[in-house]
Amino acid sequence: MKTISEEQLQAFILKAREKKNRPPATAMP
């Protein structure tokens, strides 16, 4: 497995949070 740096991990978490916070209406076409 590749080692993930803390910066990459934080960026991944932030993106995941943004997806969760967005309503499904805007997420899907």
N, C-alpha and C positions, 0 to 999 in steps of 0.2 A: 504493500500500500504506500501511496505517496504521503509524505508528511505535509500537513497543511499549516501554514503560518498563522499566527493570531490575527494578523491583518486580513488575510483571506477569509478566515472563519468569521470575523466580525462583519465583513462585507456580505458574506453569504447570509448571515442571520438578519442583517438589515433588509436585504432583498426579500427574504421570506416574510418578515414582518410587514413590509409594504404590501405584499400580495394578500396577506391575511386581512389587513386593514381596509383594502379596497373592496367595495361591494362587488358581488359576482356580475352585476349588470354591466359594469364598466370593463370587467376583466374579459368577458366573453363578447364576441361580435354579434 
